[in-house]
Amino acid sequence: MEVERKYLKLNDIEAYKISFHLSNYVWDLVLKWDLFAKKTIGIQFVNAVDSISANIAEGFGRHFKKDKVKFFRYSRGSLKECLDWNEKAKLRKLISDDEYNYIFRELDKLPLLVNYLIKYTNEKLKE
């Protein structure tokens, strides 16, 4: 009897799923802002939050372990940047307390998940 192998897919990665949904949430918020807010904070906030899932995806698609880990680390840097933009958006009254708290809670889940992804990659891949 042959054992069926299950291959990991991008959507199996919890950090990717959370960050992908969060990026769309932030996008929807920023779309409602006035032009000045969009051009100063909005574009950078959206770019940073999009970068979290995009770097996880790019790392997932890389062949070599060092390449994978490099992109997962970029993702971790982007999520720290998002914490800053979230604070600024709240202080400048661009988002409500509930919106701020939701974004913060989602971002707060990600460091552990991204670190696990890095650890798993380092332990499981040979090269």
HELIX and SHEET records of a PDB file:
HELIX    1   1 LEU A   10  ASP A   12  5                                   3    
HELIX    2   2 GLU A   14  VAL A   30  1                                  17    
HELIX    3   3 LEU A   35  ALA A   37  1                                   3    
HELIX    4   4 LYS A   38  GLY A   42  3                                   5    
HELIX    5   5 ILE A   43  GLY A   61  1                                  19    
HELIX    6   6 LYS A   65  LEU A   91  1                                  27    
HELIX    7   7 ASP A   97  LYS A  124  1                                  28    
END                                                                             
